[in-house]
């Protein structure tokens, strides 16, 4: 089995509904995102996938989340934009972008010292 990883980032604002700390107020993060992709087989030249293609796909996907207030996006109007829910959103919605490749997990850092990993 092979696991490869690609990274990206978004700078976005959000606020947490129902939270009683400072994060209930509008604030921003530069979230770092790592996508782990797994495969059991290599292609005819010995690769799982081309990193250039995968990084371009991730960059294009993240454009919709970059420099926005996440609470304004349709998904996050219903779901609180916590780092946990951002990780799940990326996992669920980026997976079809790279199919038939398989996203194994998504890790999202909201700071240098705090991250969340989501997988199914």
HUZI-V937093 format. One record per helix or strand. SS is the DSSP state (~ for helix, > for strand). FROM is the first residue (numbers start at 1). LEN is the number of residues. If there is no record, write none. Layout:
ss:from:len
SS:FROM:LEN
SS:FROM:LEN
This chain:
ss:from:len
>:2:13
~:22:3
>:27:13
~:51:15
>:69:1
~:70:3
~:74:5
~:83:16
>:102:10
>:114:5
